[in-house]
């Protein structure tokens, strides 16, 4: 059950711009295990299935529920919700500290957090101001649309498998964030139309949801490619990778502050707003520390 919950957190992170599904996989102690399960599935399919199935189930539930629910919550209580998300990310600190301590410190390693920060923050700036509102495609009209969605899957999922990179931000970079999540959102109305026997409505929503098929194919290809690369890097340079993750985490926090907190920051009552954000962040940090317990893994 705990892996379903962890998977749901990863799924929620996939939806919200600025949050990284991969960094949440690190946060909840699943990242290394998922890489191993993906890259070595054929060696022990039964063992790896016990991990992949509940995590995937949780992630799917997280995406489906959060596509609407989490966005409603963040709209209704933006300061508290994004403060909580920031806390979840910051709570990774003790985990990263354990990783970087595996090798003797060298001054040159300080360049890695700088590079990690510059990479993530720079990519985030490429997405424009409000690209999440753009729905570039509403249905599959031919092979060109299928190739566009397949490329979006390869691009976004391959990059978001790197700890700290937000898949949502990557979709914004190529102007497909609105398209993908509009297609995900169409699954609910499609099910309602099916249960009501509304065949015309069912076809309409399924036509939109079908955009997810080539996207998922591309996502699987991208994930398989990057999983091999990341496993090799972590096997040889694990501590150095997590030095870079320090910068990535700081960039993620800054992105969340700039894009999600600042627009809702009140002109008056700033002290109360600050207390609310700090309290929410503290809860998020405690949640991450709870999930990072060895007994929970």
C-alpha positions in Angstrom: 0.0 0.0 0.0 2.9 2.4 0.8 4.2 2.0 -2.8 0.8 3.0 -4.1 0.8 6.1 -2.0 4.4 6.9 -3.2 3.3 6.3 -6.8 0.4 8.7 -6.3 2.8 11.4 -5.1 4.9 10.9 -8.2 1.7 11.1 -10.3 0.7 14.4 -8.6 4.1 15.8 -9.2 3.8 15.0 -12.9 0.8 17.3 -13.3 1.9 20.4 -11.5 4.3 22.7 -13.4 7.6 23.1 -11.6 7.4 19.8 -9.7 9.4 16.8 -10.8 8.1 13.3 -10.8 11.6 11.9 -10.7 12.7 14.1 -7.8 9.6 12.8 -5.9 10.7 9.3 -6.8 14.0 10.2 -5.1 12.2 11.8 -2.2 10.2 8.7 -1.5 13.2 6.4 -1.9 12.0 4.7 -5.1 14.2 6.2 -7.8 17.1 3.7 -7.7 14.7 0.7 -7.3 12.6 1.9 -10.3 15.7 2.2 -12.5 16.7 -1.3 -11.6 13.3 -2.8 -12.2 13.0 -1.1 -15.6 16.5 -2.0 -16.8 16.6 -5.5 -15.4 13.0 -6.6 -15.7 13.7 -9.7 -17.7 16.1 -11.0 -15.1 13.5 -11.2 -12.3 10.1 -10.3 -13.7 8.1 -11.4 -10.7 10.2 -9.5 -8.2 10.2 -6.3 -10.3 6.5 -6.6 -11.1 5.8 -6.4 -7.3 7.3 -2.9 -7.4 6.3 -1.6 -10.8 2.6 -2.5 -10.6 1.7 -0.7 -7.3 3.8 2.3 -8.2 2.4 2.6 -11.7 -1.1 2.1 -10.3 -0.6 4.9 -7.8 1.0 7.2 -10.4 -2.0 6.7 -12.8 -4.4 7.4 -9.9 -2.4 10.4 -8.9 -2.4 11.8 -12.5 -6.1 11.1 -13.0 -7.2 12.6 -9.7 -4.8 15.5 -9.7 -5.4 16.6 -13.2 -8.5 18.3 -11.9 -8.5 17.9 -8.1 -5.0 19.2 -7.3 -5.4 22.1 -9.7 -8.6 23.0 -7.9 -6.9 22.8 -4.5 -3.9 24.9 -5.6 -6.3 27.5 -7.0 -8.4 27.6 -3.8 -5.5 27.5 -1.4 -2.4 28.4 -3.4 -0.1 29.6 -0.6 -0.7 26.5 1.6 -0.6 24.0 -1.2 2.5 25.3 -2.9 4.2 25.8 0.5 3.5 22.1 1.1 5.0 21.1 -2.2 8.1 23.2 -1.6 8.4 21.5 1.8 8.2 18.1 0.1 11.1 19.0 -2.2 13.2 20.5 0.6 12.7 17.5 2.7 15.0 15.6 0.4 18.0 17.3 2.0 19.0 14.6 4.5 18.7 11.9 1.7 21.0 14.0 -0.6 23.4 14.6 2.2 23.8 10.9 2.8 24.5 10.4 -0.9 27.1 13.2 -1.3 29.0 12.1 1.8 29.9 8.8 0.0 33.0 10.5 -1.6 35.6 12.9 -0.2 34.8 16.5 -0.8 36.6 18.3 -3.7 36.3 22.0 -4.5 35.4 21.1 -8.1 32.2 19.4 -7.0 30.8 22.8 -6.1 30.4 23.4 -9.8 27.9 20.6 -10.1 25.1 22.3 -8.1 25.7 25.4 -10.2 25.3 23.5 -13.4 22.3 21.6 -12.1 20.6 24.9 -11.1 21.4 26.6 -14.4 20.1 23.7 -16.4 16.7 23.4 -14.7 16.1 27.1 -14.2 17.2 27.8 -17.8 14.9 25.1 -19.2 12.0 26.5 -17.1 12.4 29.9 -18.7 11.9 28.4 -22.2 8.3 27.6 -21.5 7.0 31.1 -21.9 4.5 32.9 -19.6 1.3 30.8 -19.6 1.9 27.9 -22.1 -0.2 25.6 -19.9 -3.3 27.3 -21.4 -2.4 26.3 -24.9 -4.2 23.2 -26.3 -2.3 22.7 -29.6 -4.1 19.5 -30.6 -7.7 18.4 -29.7 -7.7 15.1 -31.6 -5.7 12.8 -33.8 -6.2 13.9 -37.4 -3.3 12.0 -39.0 0.2 10.5 -38.8 1.7 14.0 -38.3 -0.3 14.5 -35.1 0.7 11.0 -33.9 4.4 11.8 -34.5 4.0 15.1 -32.7 2.6 13.4 -29.6 5.2 10.5 -29.8 8.0 13.1 -29.9 6.4 14.9 -26.9 6.4 11.6 -25.0 10.0 10.9 -25.8 11.2 14.5 -25.0 9.2 15.1 -21.8 9.6 11.6 -20.2 13.2 11.1 -21.1 14.2 14.4 -19.6 11.9 14.2 -16.6 13.6 10.8 -15.7 16.6 12.9 -14.7 16.1 13.9 -11.0 14.7 17.4 -10.7 13.5 18.0 -14.2 9.8 18.7 -14.4 8.0 16.8 -17.2 5.3 19.5 -17.1 7.9 22.2 -17.8 9.3 20.1 -20.6 5.9 19.8 -22.2 5.5 23.6 -21.9 8.8 24.1 -23.7 7.4 22.3 -26.8 3.9 23.8 -26.2 2.2 20.4 -25.5 1.3 20.8 -21.8 -2.3 21.8 -22.5 -2.7 19.1 -25.2 -1.6 16.3 -23.0 -3.5 17.2 -19.8 -6.6 18.1 -21.9 -6.4 14.5 -23.3 -6.0 13.1 -19.7 -8.9 15.2 -18.5 -11.1 13.7 -21.3 -10.9 10.2 -19.8 -13.3 11.1 -17.0 -16.1 12.5 -19.3 -15.5 9.5 -21.6 -16.2 7.1 -18.8 -19.3 9.1 -17.8 -20.6 9.0 -21.4 -20.0 5.3 -21.6 -22.0 4.6 -18.4 -24.8 6.9 -19.6 -24.9 5.3 -23.0 -24.1 8.6 -24.7 -22.2 7.1 -27.7 -21.8 10.5 -29.4 -20.3 12.0 -26.3 -18.1 8.9 -25.8 -16.6 9.1 -29.3 -16.0 12.9 -28.9 -14.0 12.4 -25.6 -12.3 9.2 -26.8 -11.1 11.0 -29.9 -9.4 13.5 -27.6 -8.0 10.9 -25.2 -6.6 8.9 -28.2 -3.8 11.6 -28.3 -2.4 9.7 -25.3 -1.7 6.5 -27.2 1.3 7.8 -29.3 2.4 9.9 -26.3 2.6 6.9 -24.1 4.5 4.9 -26.8 7.0 7.7 -27.1 7.2 8.0 -23.3 8.0 4.3 -22.9 10.8 4.7 -25.5 12.2 7.7 -23.8 12.1 6.1 -20.4 13.9 3.0 -21.6 16.7 5.1 -23.1 17.3 7.4 -20.2 16.9 4.7 -17.6 20.0 2.9 -19.0 22.0 6.2 -19.0 20.9 7.2 -15.4 21.7 3.7 -14.0 25.2 3.9 -15.5 25.8 7.4 -14.1 24.5 6.4 -10.6 26.6 3.2 -10.6 29.8 5.1 -11.3 29.2 8.7 -10.1 26.3 8.5 -7.7 27.6 11.1 -5.2 28.5 13.5 -8.1 25.0 13.1 -9.5 23.5 14.1 -6.2 25.8 17.2 -6.0 24.0 18.3 -9.1 20.7 17.4 -7.6 21.3 20.0 -4.9 21.3 22.7 -7.5 18.3 21.1 -9.2 16.3 21.1 -6.0 17.1 24.8 -5.3 16.0 25.6 -8.9 12.8 23.7 -8.4 12.0 25.6 -5.2 12.8 29.0 -6.9 10.6 28.1 -9.9 7.7 27.2 -7.6 8.1 30.5 -5.7 8.3 32.6 -8.8 5.6 30.9 -10.9 3.2 29.6 -8.2 3.6 31.6 -5.0 4.3 35.1 -6.2 1.2 35.5 -8.3 -1.0 34.8 -5.2 1.1 36.8 -2.7 -1.2 39.3 -0.9 -0.5 43.0 -1.0 -1.5 43.1 2.7 -1.3 40.5 5.4 2.1 39.4 4.3 3.1 38.2 7.8 0.2 35.8 7.9 0.9 34.6 4.4 4.5 34.0 5.3 3.5 32.0 8.4 1.1 29.9 6.4 3.7 29.1 3.8 6.3 28.2 6.3 3.9 26.1 8.3 2.8 24.3 5.2 6.4 23.8 4.1 7.2 22.3 7.5 4.4 19.8 7.1 5.8 18.9 3.6 9.3 18.4 5.0 8.0 16.1 7.7 6.0 14.2 5.1 9.1 13.6 3.0 11.2 12.6 6.1 8.4 10.1 7.0 8.5 8.6 3.5 12.3 8.5 3.5 12.4 6.3 6.6 14.3 3.0 5.9 11.3 1.0 7.3 9.1 2.6 4.7 11.2 1.5 1.8 
